[in-house]
Amino acid sequence: MAAGAQAVADGRERRAAYKYACELEAARGRADDLGRVAIRAVRHVASLEAELRRLRVALDQRQSHIDRMRGAK
């Protein structure tokens, strides 16, 4: 009787350990996915910031040209 009860307890422990291992692996996979998403997002933001700098330079040049044209009249 004691051996049967121990076998049941061992089975429960193995199932709990397996469930924990599966959940841990799934969490690691999600963390990897989130890491990749974060890296892509940071790269995208950097790209947008670079584009914004280029547009601001172009606008400044355009405004300078407009100001010079108005002053020449």
All heavy atoms as a GROMACS GRO file, in nm:
protein
  566
    1MET      N    1   0.082  -0.119   0.000
    1MET     CA    2   0.000   0.000   0.000
    1MET      C    3   0.087   0.126   0.000
    1MET      O    4   0.059   0.219  -0.074
    1MET     CB    5  -0.089  -0.004   0.124
    1MET     CG    6  -0.185   0.109   0.129
    1MET     SD    7  -0.328   0.070   0.033
    1MET     CE    8  -0.452   0.131   0.136
    2ALA      N    9   0.190   0.126   0.081
    2ALA     CA   10   0.278   0.243   0.088
    2ALA      C   11   0.351   0.263  -0.043
    2ALA      O   12   0.372   0.376  -0.088
    2ALA     CB   13   0.378   0.227   0.203
    3ALA      N   14   0.389   0.152  -0.107
    3ALA     CA   15   0.460   0.162  -0.235
    3ALA      C   16   0.368   0.223  -0.341
    3ALA      O   17   0.411   0.304  -0.424
    3ALA     CB   18   0.510   0.026  -0.279
    4GLY      N   19   0.242   0.186  -0.340
    4GLY     CA   20   0.145   0.242  -0.435
    4GLY      C   21   0.125   0.391  -0.413
    4GLY      O   22   0.120   0.470  -0.508
    5ALA      N   23   0.116   0.430  -0.288
    5ALA     CA   24   0.099   0.572  -0.256
    5ALA      C   25   0.223   0.651  -0.298
    5ALA      O   26   0.212   0.763  -0.349
    5ALA     CB   27   0.072   0.591  -0.107
    6GLN      N   28   0.340   0.592  -0.276
    6GLN     CA   29   0.465   0.658  -0.316
    6GLN      C   30   0.473   0.670  -0.468
    6GLN      O   31   0.517   0.772  -0.521
    6GLN     CB   32   0.587   0.580  -0.263
    6GLN     CG   33   0.718   0.649  -0.290
    6GLN     CD   34   0.728   0.787  -0.225
    6GLN    OE1   35   0.688   0.805  -0.111
    6GLN    NE2   36   0.778   0.884  -0.300
    7ALA      N   37   0.429   0.568  -0.540
    7ALA     CA   38   0.430   0.572  -0.686
    7ALA      C   39   0.338   0.683  -0.737
    7ALA      O   40   0.371   0.754  -0.832
    7ALA     CB   41   0.388   0.436  -0.742
    8VAL      N   42   0.222   0.698  -0.674
    8VAL     CA   43   0.128   0.805  -0.712
    8VAL      C   44   0.192   0.940  -0.686
    8VAL      O   45   0.187   1.031  -0.770
    8VAL     CB   46  -0.005   0.790  -0.636
    8VAL    CG1   47  -0.092   0.914  -0.654
    8VAL    CG2   48  -0.080   0.666  -0.684
    9ALA      N   49   0.255   0.955  -0.568
    9ALA     CA   50   0.320   1.082  -0.535
    9ALA      C   51   0.434   1.112  -0.632
    9ALA      O   52   0.452   1.226  -0.677
    9ALA     CB   53   0.372   1.079  -0.392
   10ASP      N   54   0.512   1.008  -0.667
   10ASP     CA   55   0.622   1.026  -0.763
   10ASP      C   56   0.569   1.067  -0.900
   10ASP      O   57   0.625   1.153  -0.968
   10ASP     CB   58   0.704   0.897  -0.774
   10ASP     CG   59   0.787   0.868  -0.650
   10ASP    OD1   60   0.802   0.958  -0.565
   10ASP    OD2   61   0.836   0.753  -0.639
   11GLY      N   62   0.458   1.005  -0.940
   11GLY     CA   63   0.397   1.040  -1.069
   11GLY      C   64   0.350   1.185  -1.070
   11GLY      O   65   0.371   1.257  -1.170
   12ARG      N   66   0.290   1.228  -0.962
   12ARG     CA   67   0.245   1.368  -0.953
   12ARG      C   68   0.364   1.463  -0.960
   12ARG      O   69   0.358   1.567  -1.026
   12ARG     CB   70   0.169   1.390  -0.823
   12ARG     CG   71   0.030   1.334  -0.826
   12ARG     CD   72  -0.045   1.370  -0.699
   12ARG     NE   73  -0.176   1.307  -0.701
   12ARG     CZ   74  -0.233   1.250  -0.596
   12ARG    NH1   75  -0.172   1.251  -0.479
   12ARG    NH2   76  -0.351   1.196  -0.606
   13GLU      N   77   0.470   1.425  -0.890
   13GLU     CA   78   0.589   1.511  -0.890
   13GLU      C   79   0.651   1.520  -1.030
   13GLU      O   80   0.691   1.628  -1.074
   13GLU     CB   81   0.691   1.457  -0.789
   13GLU     CG   82   0.809   1.550  -0.769
   13GLU     CD   83   0.903   1.501  -0.661
   13GLU    OE1   84   0.855   1.442  -0.562
   13GLU    OE2   85   1.024   1.521  -0.678
   14ARG      N   86   0.657   1.405  -1.099
   14ARG     CA   87   0.712   1.406  -1.236
   14ARG      C   88   0.626   1.492  -1.329
   14ARG      O   89   0.677   1.568  -1.410
   14ARG     CB   90   0.722   1.263  -1.290
   14ARG     CG   91   0.844   1.188  -1.246
   14ARG     CD   92   0.865   1.061  -1.328
   14ARG     NE   93   0.745   0.977  -1.337
   14ARG     CZ   94   0.710   0.886  -1.246
   14ARG    NH1   95   0.783   0.868  -1.138
   14ARG    NH2   96   0.602   0.814  -1.264
   15ARG      N   97   0.493   1.479  -1.316
   15ARG     CA   98   0.404   1.559  -1.400
   15ARG      C   99   0.417   1.707  -1.368
   15ARG      O  100   0.419   1.791  -1.459
   15ARG     CB  101   0.258   1.512  -1.384
   15ARG     CG  102   0.228   1.383  -1.457
   15ARG     CD  103   0.080   1.352  -1.460
   15ARG     NE  104   0.023   1.334  -1.326
   15ARG     CZ  105   0.028   1.223  -1.253
   15ARG    NH1  106   0.090   1.117  -1.300
   15ARG    NH2  107  -0.030   1.217  -1.133
   16ALA      N  108   0.429   1.740  -1.241
   16ALA     CA  109   0.446   1.881  -1.203
   16ALA      C  110   0.578   1.935  -1.255
   16ALA      O  111   0.584   2.048  -1.306
   16ALA     CB  112   0.439   1.895  -1.051
   17ALA      N  113   0.685   1.855  -1.247
   17ALA     CA  114   0.815   1.898  -1.298
   17ALA      C  115   0.810   1.915  -1.450
   17ALA      O  116   0.865   2.011  -1.505
   17ALA     CB  117   0.923   1.798  -1.259
   18TYR      N  118   0.741   1.822  -1.518
   18TYR     CA  119   0.728   1.832  -1.664
   18TYR      C  120   0.648   1.955  -1.703
   18TYR      O  121   0.686   2.029  -1.795
   18TYR     CB  122   0.662   1.705  -1.719
   18TYR     CG  123   0.642   1.710  -1.868
   18TYR    CD1  124   0.748   1.694  -1.955
   18TYR    CD2  125   0.516   1.732  -1.922
   18TYR    CE1  126   0.730   1.699  -2.093
   18TYR    CE2  127   0.496   1.737  -2.058
   18TYR     CZ  128   0.604   1.721  -2.143
   18TYR     OH  129   0.586   1.727  -2.279
   19LYS      N  130   0.538   1.980  -1.632
   19LYS     CA  131   0.456   2.098  -1.660
   19LYS      C  132   0.536   2.225  -1.638
   19LYS      O  133   0.532   2.317  -1.720
   19LYS     CB  134   0.332   2.099  -1.570
   19LYS     CG  135   0.240   2.215  -1.595
   19LYS     CD  136   0.118   2.211  -1.505
   19LYS     CE  137   0.034   2.336  -1.529
   19LYS     NZ  138  -0.072   2.349  -1.431
   20TYR      N  139   0.614   2.230  -1.530
   20TYR     CA  140   0.698   2.347  -1.503
   20TYR      C  141   0.800   2.367  -1.614
   20TYR      O  142   0.820   2.478  -1.662
   20TYR     CB  143   0.769   2.330  -1.368
   20TYR     CG  144   0.867   2.441  -1.339
   20TYR    CD1  145   0.822   2.564  -1.293
   20TYR    CD2  146   1.003   2.424  -1.358
   20TYR    CE1  147   0.910   2.667  -1.265
   20TYR    CE2  148   1.093   2.526  -1.332
   20TYR     CZ  149   1.046   2.647  -1.285
   20TYR     OH  150   1.134   2.748  -1.260
   21ALA      N  151   0.865   2.258  -1.658
   21ALA     CA  152   0.964   2.267  -1.765
   21ALA      C  153   0.901   2.316  -1.895
   21ALA      O  154   0.959   2.399  -1.966
   21ALA     CB  155   1.031   2.131  -1.786
   22CYS      N  156   0.782   2.268  -1.925
   22CYS     CA  157   0.711   2.313  -2.047
   22CYS      C  158   0.676   2.461  -2.038
   22CYS      O  159   0.695   2.535  -2.135
   22CYS     CB  160   0.585   2.230  -2.068
   22CYS     SG  161   0.616   2.060  -2.118
   23GLU      N  162   0.625   2.503  -1.923
   23GLU     CA  163   0.589   2.644  -1.907
   23GLU      C  164   0.712   2.734  -1.910
   23GLU      O  165   0.708   2.843  -1.967
   23GLU     CB  166   0.512   2.663  -1.776
   23GLU     CG  167   0.373   2.603  -1.781
   23GLU     CD  168   0.302   2.605  -1.647
   23GLU    OE1  169   0.365   2.642  -1.544
   23GLU    OE2  170   0.184   2.568  -1.644
   24LEU      N  171   0.821   2.687  -1.852
   24LEU     CA  172   0.946   2.763  -1.855
   24LEU      C  173   0.997   2.778  -1.998
   24LEU      O  174   1.038   2.887  -2.040
   24LEU     CB  175   1.051   2.696  -1.768
   24LEU     CG  176   1.186   2.766  -1.757
   24LEU    CD1  177   1.170   2.906  -1.699
   24LEU    CD2  178   1.281   2.682  -1.672
   25GLU      N  179   0.992   2.670  -2.075
   25GLU     CA  180   1.037   2.676  -2.214
   25GLU      C  181   0.948   2.770  -2.295
   25GLU      O  182   0.996   2.848  -2.378
   25GLU     CB  183   1.036   2.536  -2.276
   25GLU     CG  184   1.091   2.531  -2.416
   25GLU     CD  185   1.236   2.577  -2.427
   25GLU    OE1  186   1.313   2.561  -2.331
   25GLU    OE2  187   1.272   2.634  -2.532
   26ALA      N  188   0.818   2.766  -2.272
   26ALA     CA  189   0.727   2.857  -2.343
   26ALA      C  190   0.757   3.002  -2.305
   26ALA      O  191   0.757   3.091  -2.392
   26ALA     CB  192   0.582   2.822  -2.309
   27ALA      N  193   0.784   3.026  -2.179
   27ALA     CA  194   0.815   3.163  -2.134
   27ALA      C  195   0.945   3.211  -2.198
   27ALA      O  196   0.956   3.327  -2.238
   27ALA     CB  197   0.825   3.168  -1.982
   28ARG      N  198   1.042   3.123  -2.207
   28ARG     CA  199   1.169   3.160  -2.272
   28ARG      C  200   1.146   3.194  -2.419
   28ARG      O  201   1.203   3.289  -2.471
   28ARG     CB  202   1.270   3.047  -2.261
   28ARG     CG  203   1.331   3.035  -2.125
   28ARG     CD  204   1.431   2.922  -2.120
   28ARG     NE  205   1.493   2.915  -1.989
   28ARG     CZ  206   1.545   2.806  -1.938
   28ARG    NH1  207   1.541   2.692  -2.006
   28ARG    NH2  208   1.600   2.808  -1.820
   29GLY      N  209   1.060   3.117  -2.485
   29GLY     CA  210   1.028   3.146  -2.625
   29GLY      C  211   0.961   3.281  -2.641
   29GLY      O  212   0.994   3.358  -2.731
   30ARG      N  213   0.867   3.311  -2.551
   30ARG     CA  214   0.800   3.441  -2.557
   30ARG      C  215   0.899   3.554  -2.530
   30ARG      O  216   0.894   3.659  -2.593
   30ARG     CB  217   0.684   3.446  -2.458
   30ARG     CG  218   0.563   3.365  -2.501
   30ARG     CD  219   0.443   3.389  -2.412
   30ARG     NE  220   0.465   3.358  -2.273
   30ARG     CZ  221   0.449   3.239  -2.216
   30ARG    NH1  222   0.411   3.137  -2.290
   30ARG    NH2  223   0.471   3.223  -2.087
   31ALA      N  224   0.990   3.532  -2.434
   31ALA     CA  225   1.090   3.634  -2.403
   31ALA      C  226   1.180   3.658  -2.523
   31ALA      O  227   1.215   3.773  -2.554
   31ALA     CB  228   1.172   3.592  -2.281
   32ASP      N  229   1.219   3.552  -2.592
   32ASP     CA  230   1.301   3.567  -2.713
   32ASP      C  231   1.226   3.648  -2.818
   32ASP      O  232   1.282   3.737  -2.881
   32ASP     CB  233   1.340   3.431  -2.770
   32ASP     CG  234   1.445   3.359  -2.689
   32ASP    OD1  235   1.510   3.424  -2.604
   32ASP    OD2  236   1.462   3.237  -2.709
   33ASP      N  237   1.098   3.615  -2.836
   33ASP     CA  238   1.016   3.688  -2.933
   33ASP      C  239   1.007   3.836  -2.896
   33ASP      O  240   1.022   3.923  -2.982
   33ASP     CB  241   0.875   3.629  -2.942
   33ASP     CG  242   0.872   3.492  -3.008
   33ASP    OD1  243   0.971   3.455  -3.074
   33ASP    OD2  244   0.771   3.422  -2.992
   34LEU      N  245   0.982   3.863  -2.770
   34LEU     CA  246   0.972   4.003  -2.726
   34LEU      C  247   1.105   4.075  -2.742
   34LEU      O  248   1.107   4.194  -2.777
   34LEU     CB  249   0.926   4.008  -2.580
   34LEU     CG  250   0.780   3.970  -2.556
   34LEU    CD1  251   0.751   3.967  -2.406
   34LEU    CD2  252   0.686   4.065  -2.626
   35GLY      N  253   1.214   4.006  -2.720
   35GLY     CA  254   1.345   4.066  -2.740
   35GLY      C  255   1.366   4.106  -2.885
   35GLY      O  256   1.415   4.215  -2.915
   36ARG      N  257   1.327   4.017  -2.976
   36ARG     CA  258   1.340   4.048  -3.118
   36ARG      C  259   1.251   4.166  -3.158
   36ARG      O  260   1.291   4.253  -3.234
   36ARG     CB  261   1.308   3.925  -3.203
   36ARG     CG  262   1.420   3.823  -3.205
   36ARG     CD  263   1.395   3.713  -3.307
   36ARG     NE  264   1.287   3.623  -3.266
   36ARG     CZ  265   1.301   3.519  -3.186
   36ARG    NH1  266   1.418   3.491  -3.134
   36ARG    NH2  267   1.198   3.442  -3.157
   37VAL      N  268   1.130   4.169  -3.103
   37VAL     CA  269   1.038   4.281  -3.131
   37VAL      C  270   1.098   4.412  -3.080
   37VAL      O  271   1.095   4.515  -3.148
   37VAL     CB  272   0.899   4.256  -3.068
   37VAL    CG1  273   0.814   4.381  -3.070
   37VAL    CG2  274   0.829   4.142  -3.141
   38ALA      N  275   1.155   4.408  -2.960
   38ALA     CA  276   1.215   4.529  -2.902
   38ALA      C  277   1.332   4.578  -2.986
   38ALA      O  278   1.346   4.699  -3.011
   38ALA     CB  279   1.260   4.502  -2.758
   39ILE      N  280   1.416   4.487  -3.033
   39ILE     CA  281   1.530   4.526  -3.116
   39ILE      C  282   1.481   4.589  -3.246
   39ILE      O  283   1.531   4.694  -3.289
   39ILE     CB  284   1.621   4.405  -3.143
   39ILE    CG1  285   1.694   4.366  -3.014
   39ILE    CG2  286   1.720   4.434  -3.254
   39ILE    CD1  287   1.766   4.234  -3.020
   40ARG      N  288   1.380   4.528  -3.309
   40ARG     CA  289   1.325   4.586  -3.433
   40ARG      C  290   1.266   4.724  -3.406
   40ARG      O  291   1.281   4.815  -3.487
   40ARG     CB  292   1.217   4.494  -3.491
   40ARG     CG  293   1.272   4.382  -3.574
   40ARG     CD  294   1.166   4.315  -3.663
   40ARG     NE  295   1.042   4.285  -3.595
   40ARG     CZ  296   1.012   4.169  -3.539
   40ARG    NH1  297   1.096   4.070  -3.541
   40ARG    NH2  298   0.894   4.151  -3.482
   41ALA      N  299   1.197   4.739  -3.294
   41ALA     CA  300   1.135   4.868  -3.261
   41ALA      C  301   1.241   4.976  -3.241
   41ALA      O  302   1.227   5.088  -3.290
   41ALA     CB  303   1.049   4.855  -3.136
   42VAL      N  304   1.349   4.942  -3.171
   42VAL     CA  305   1.456   5.040  -3.148
   42VAL      C  306   1.520   5.079  -3.280
   42VAL      O  307   1.547   5.197  -3.304
   42VAL     CB  308   1.560   4.982  -3.049
   42VAL    CG1  309   1.685   5.067  -3.046
   42VAL    CG2  310   1.499   4.973  -2.910
   43ARG      N  311   1.543   4.983  -3.366
   43ARG     CA  312   1.602   5.014  -3.498
   43ARG      C  313   1.508   5.102  -3.580
   43ARG      O  314   1.552   5.194  -3.649
   43ARG     CB  315   1.633   4.885  -3.573
   43ARG     CG  316   1.752   4.812  -3.516
   43ARG     CD  317   1.782   4.686  -3.592
   43ARG     NE  318   1.900   4.621  -3.535
   43ARG     CZ  319   1.926   4.493  -3.547
   43ARG    NH1  320   1.844   4.413  -3.613
   43ARG    NH2  321   2.034   4.441  -3.492
   44HIS      N  322   1.378   5.073  -3.572
   44HIS     CA  323   1.281   5.153  -3.647
   44HIS      C  324   1.278   5.296  -3.595
   44HIS      O  325   1.274   5.392  -3.674
   44HIS     CB  326   1.143   5.088  -3.637
   44HIS     CG  327   1.039   5.156  -3.719
   44HIS    ND1  328   1.044   5.163  -3.857
   44HIS    CD2  329   0.925   5.220  -3.683
   44HIS    CE1  330   0.939   5.229  -3.901
   44HIS    NE2  331   0.865   5.265  -3.797
   45VAL      N  332   1.280   5.312  -3.464
   45VAL     CA  333   1.282   5.447  -3.405
   45VAL      C  334   1.407   5.521  -3.448
   45VAL      O  335   1.401   5.640  -3.483
   45VAL     CB  336   1.271   5.440  -3.251
   45VAL    CG1  337   1.304   5.573  -3.187
   45VAL    CG2  338   1.132   5.394  -3.210
   46ALA      N  339   1.521   5.453  -3.448
   46ALA     CA  340   1.645   5.518  -3.492
   46ALA      C  341   1.635   5.562  -3.638
   46ALA      O  342   1.678   5.672  -3.674
   46ALA     CB  343   1.763   5.423  -3.473
   47SER      N  344   1.574   5.478  -3.720
   47SER     CA  345   1.555   5.514  -3.861
   47SER      C  346   1.464   5.635  -3.875
   47SER      O  347   1.491   5.726  -3.955
   47SER     CB  348   1.494   5.394  -3.935
   47SER     OG  349   1.450   5.430  -4.063
   48LEU      N  350   1.356   5.637  -3.798
   48LEU     CA  351   1.265   5.751  -3.803
   48LEU      C  352   1.331   5.879  -3.753
   48LEU      O  353   1.309   5.987  -3.809
   48LEU     CB  354   1.140   5.722  -3.720
   48LEU     CG  355   1.048   5.613  -3.775
   48LEU    CD1  356   0.938   5.582  -3.675
   48LEU    CD2  357   0.990   5.652  -3.909
   49GLU      N  358   1.415   5.868  -3.651
   49GLU     CA  359   1.486   5.985  -3.601
   49GLU      C  360   1.583   6.039  -3.706
   49GLU      O  361   1.595   6.160  -3.724
   49GLU     CB  362   1.560   5.952  -3.472
   49GLU     CG  363   1.467   5.936  -3.354
   49GLU     CD  364   1.538   5.888  -3.228
   49GLU    OE1  365   1.651   5.836  -3.237
   49GLU    OE2  366   1.478   5.903  -3.120
   50ALA      N  367   1.650   5.949  -3.777
   50ALA     CA  368   1.741   5.992  -3.884
   50ALA      C  369   1.662   6.062  -3.995
   50ALA      O  370   1.706   6.166  -4.047
   50ALA     CB  371   1.818   5.872  -3.939
   51GLU      N  372   1.547   6.006  -4.031
   51GLU     CA  373   1.464   6.069  -4.134
   51GLU      C  374   1.416   6.206  -4.088
   51GLU      O  375   1.416   6.303  -4.165
   51GLU     CB  376   1.345   5.980  -4.168
   51GLU     CG  377   1.257   6.037  -4.278
   51GLU     CD  378   1.141   5.946  -4.313
   51GLU    OE1  379   1.126   5.838  -4.253
   51GLU    OE2  380   1.065   5.985  -4.402
   52LEU      N  381   1.378   6.217  -3.962
   52LEU     CA  382   1.334   6.344  -3.907
   52LEU      C  383   1.446   6.449  -3.914
   52LEU      O  384   1.422   6.564  -3.951
   52LEU     CB  385   1.289   6.327  -3.762
   52LEU     CG  386   1.244   6.452  -3.689
   52LEU    CD1  387   1.124   6.514  -3.758
   52LEU    CD2  388   1.212   6.419  -3.545
   53ARG      N  389   1.569   6.407  -3.882
   53ARG     CA  390   1.682   6.501  -3.892
   53ARG      C  391   1.700   6.549  -4.035
   53ARG      O  392   1.721   6.667  -4.060
   53ARG     CB  393   1.811   6.435  -3.842
   53ARG     CG  394   1.823   6.431  -3.692
   53ARG     CD  395   1.962   6.389  -3.647
   53ARG     NE  396   1.998   6.255  -3.691
   53ARG     CZ  397   1.965   6.143  -3.627
   53ARG    NH1  398   1.894   6.149  -3.515
   53ARG    NH2  399   2.003   6.026  -3.674
   54ARG      N  400   1.692   6.457  -4.131
   54ARG     CA  401   1.707   6.495  -4.273
   54ARG      C  402   1.596   6.592  -4.315
   54ARG      O  403   1.622   6.690  -4.386
   54ARG     CB  404   1.705   6.371  -4.363
   54ARG     CG  405   1.830   6.287  -4.356
   54ARG     CD  406   1.833   6.179  -4.463
   54ARG     NE  407   1.721   6.086  -4.457
   54ARG     CZ  408   1.717   5.976  -4.384
   54ARG    NH1  409   1.818   5.944  -4.307
   54ARG    NH2  410   1.611   5.897  -4.386
   55LEU      N  411   1.474   6.565  -4.273
   55LEU     CA  412   1.362   6.653  -4.309
   55LEU      C  413   1.377   6.791  -4.246
   55LEU      O  414   1.348   6.893  -4.310
   55LEU     CB  415   1.230   6.590  -4.267
   55LEU     CG  416   1.188   6.467  -4.348
   55LEU    CD1  417   1.066   6.401  -4.284
   55LEU    CD2  418   1.161   6.503  -4.493
   56ARG      N  419   1.426   6.796  -4.122
   56ARG     CA  420   1.446   6.925  -4.057
   56ARG      C  421   1.555   7.005  -4.128
   56ARG      O  422   1.541   7.127  -4.145
   56ARG     CB  423   1.481   6.907  -3.910
   56ARG     CG  424   1.361   6.872  -3.827
   56ARG     CD  425   1.394   6.864  -3.681
   56ARG     NE  426   1.272   6.845  -3.604
   56ARG     CZ  427   1.269   6.806  -3.480
   56ARG    NH1  428   1.382   6.783  -3.416
   56ARG    NH2  429   1.154   6.790  -3.417
   57VAL      N  430   1.661   6.939  -4.169
   57VAL     CA  431   1.767   7.007  -4.243
   57VAL      C  432   1.711   7.062  -4.375
   57VAL      O  433   1.737   7.177  -4.411
   57VAL     CB  434   1.886   6.913  -4.268
   57VAL    CG1  435   1.982   6.969  -4.372
   57VAL    CG2  436   1.959   6.884  -4.138
   58ALA      N  437   1.633   6.980  -4.444
   58ALA     CA  438   1.573   7.024  -4.570
   58ALA      C  439   1.480   7.142  -4.548
   58ALA      O  440   1.480   7.239  -4.625
   58ALA     CB  441   1.499   6.908  -4.637
   59LEU      N  442   1.399   7.137  -4.442
   59LEU     CA  443   1.310   7.249  -4.413
   59LEU      C  444   1.387   7.376  -4.378
   59LEU      O  445   1.350   7.485  -4.422
   59LEU     CB  446   1.218   7.213  -4.295
   59LEU     CG  447   1.087   7.145  -4.331
   59LEU    CD1  448   1.014   7.101  -4.205
   59LEU    CD2  449   1.000   7.235  -4.414
   60ASP      N  450   1.494   7.361  -4.301
   60ASP     CA  451   1.576   7.477  -4.267
   60ASP      C  452   1.637   7.539  -4.392
   60ASP      O  453   1.639   7.661  -4.409
   60ASP     CB  454   1.687   7.439  -4.169
   60ASP     CG  455   1.634   7.411  -4.030
   60ASP    OD1  456   1.518   7.450  -4.001
   60ASP    OD2  457   1.708   7.349  -3.950
   61GLN      N  458   1.685   7.453  -4.483
   61GLN     CA  459   1.742   7.503  -4.608
   61GLN      C  460   1.635   7.574  -4.691
   61GLN      O  461   1.659   7.681  -4.748
   61GLN     CB  462   1.803   7.387  -4.689
   61GLN     CG  463   1.928   7.331  -4.629
   61GLN     CD  464   1.976   7.208  -4.703
   61GLN    OE1  465   1.906   7.152  -4.787
   61GLN    NE2  466   2.097   7.164  -4.669
   62ARG      N  467   1.517   7.514  -4.697
   62ARG     CA  468   1.408   7.576  -4.774
   62ARG      C  469   1.371   7.711  -4.714
   62ARG      O  470   1.353   7.809  -4.788
   62ARG     CB  471   1.288   7.481  -4.773
   62ARG     CG  472   1.168   7.533  -4.849
   62ARG     CD  473   1.056   7.429  -4.844
   62ARG     NE  474   0.941   7.472  -4.916
   62ARG     CZ  475   0.838   7.539  -4.861
   62ARG    NH1  476   0.839   7.567  -4.734
   62ARG    NH2  477   0.735   7.574  -4.934
   63GLN      N  478   1.358   7.715  -4.583
   63GLN     CA  479   1.321   7.841  -4.519
   63GLN      C  480   1.430   7.946  -4.538
   63GLN      O  481   1.399   8.063  -4.561
   63GLN     CB  482   1.295   7.820  -4.369
   63GLN     CG  483   1.233   7.942  -4.303
   63GLN     CD  484   1.098   7.979  -4.364
   63GLN    OE1  485   1.011   7.894  -4.382
   63GLN    NE2  486   1.080   8.107  -4.398
   64SER      N  487   1.555   7.906  -4.532
   64SER     CA  488   1.664   8.000  -4.556
   64SER      C  489   1.657   8.057  -4.697
   64SER      O  490   1.678   8.177  -4.720
   64SER     CB  491   1.799   7.932  -4.536
   64SER     OG  492   1.815   7.895  -4.401
   65HIS      N  493   1.627   7.970  -4.793
   65HIS     CA  494   1.614   8.015  -4.933
   65HIS      C  495   1.498   8.114  -4.946
   65HIS      O  496   1.510   8.218  -5.011
   65HIS     CB  497   1.594   7.894  -5.024
   65HIS     CG  498   1.577   7.930  -5.167
   65HIS    ND1  499   1.682   7.973  -5.245
   65HIS    CD2  500   1.467   7.932  -5.246
   65HIS    CE1  501   1.636   8.000  -5.366
   65HIS    NE2  502   1.506   7.975  -5.370
   66ILE      N  503   1.385   8.081  -4.884
   66ILE     CA  504   1.269   8.171  -4.889
   66ILE      C  505   1.304   8.305  -4.826
   66ILE      O  506   1.272   8.412  -4.881
   66ILE     CB  507   1.148   8.106  -4.818
   66ILE    CG1  508   1.097   7.988  -4.900
   66ILE    CG2  509   1.037   8.208  -4.793
   66ILE    CD1  510   0.994   7.903  -4.828
   67ASP      N  511   1.371   8.301  -4.711
   67ASP     CA  512   1.409   8.426  -4.644
   67ASP      C  513   1.503   8.509  -4.730
   67ASP      O  514   1.489   8.631  -4.738
   67ASP     CB  515   1.474   8.395  -4.508
   67ASP     CG  516   1.376   8.336  -4.409
   67ASP    OD1  517   1.253   8.346  -4.430
   67ASP    OD2  518   1.424   8.279  -4.308
   68ARG      N  519   1.598   8.444  -4.798
   68ARG     CA  520   1.690   8.517  -4.886
   68ARG      C  521   1.616   8.577  -5.005
   68ARG      O  522   1.644   8.690  -5.046
   68ARG     CB  523   1.801   8.423  -4.936
   68ARG     CG  524   1.910   8.398  -4.835
   68ARG     CD  525   2.032   8.331  -4.897
   68ARG     NE  526   2.001   8.212  -4.976
   68ARG     CZ  527   1.991   8.088  -4.928
   68ARG    NH1  528   2.006   8.067  -4.798
   68ARG    NH2  529   1.966   7.986  -5.006
   69MET      N  530   1.521   8.502  -5.060
   69MET     CA  531   1.443   8.552  -5.175
   69MET      C  532   1.359   8.674  -5.133
   69MET      O  533   1.346   8.769  -5.210
   69MET     CB  534   1.354   8.442  -5.232
   69MET     CG  535   1.431   8.326  -5.292
   69MET     SD  536   1.544   8.374  -5.422
   69MET     CE  537   1.431   8.414  -5.550
   70ARG      N  538   1.302   8.670  -5.017
   70ARG     CA  539   1.222   8.782  -4.969
   70ARG      C  540   1.310   8.904  -4.944
   70ARG      O  541   1.268   9.017  -4.966
   70ARG     CB  542   1.148   8.745  -4.840
   70ARG     CG  543   1.031   8.656  -4.865
   70ARG     CD  544   0.953   8.632  -4.738
   70ARG     NE  545   0.839   8.545  -4.763
   70ARG     CZ  546   0.776   8.477  -4.672
   70ARG    NH1  547   0.815   8.484  -4.546
   70ARG    NH2  548   0.674   8.401  -4.704
   71GLY      N  549   1.430   8.881  -4.894
   71GLY     CA  550   1.522   8.991  -4.866
   71GLY      C  551   1.578   9.053  -4.992
   71GLY      O  552   1.614   9.170  -4.994
   72ALA      N  553   1.582   8.978  -5.102
   72ALA     CA  554   1.639   9.029  -5.227
   72ALA      C  555   1.542   9.122  -5.297
   72ALA      O  556   1.582   9.198  -5.384
   72ALA     CB  557   1.674   8.912  -5.318
   73LYS      N  558   1.418   9.124  -5.262
   73LYS     CA  559   1.318   9.206  -5.333
   73LYS      C  560   1.328   9.349  -5.296
   73LYS      O  561   1.357   9.418  -5.222
   73LYS     CB  562   1.178   9.155  -5.305
   73LYS     CG  563   1.153   9.023  -5.371
   73LYS     CD  564   1.011   8.979  -5.344
   73LYS     CE  565   0.985   8.845  -5.416
   73LYS     NZ  566   0.854   8.797  -5.393
   0.00000   0.00000   0.00000
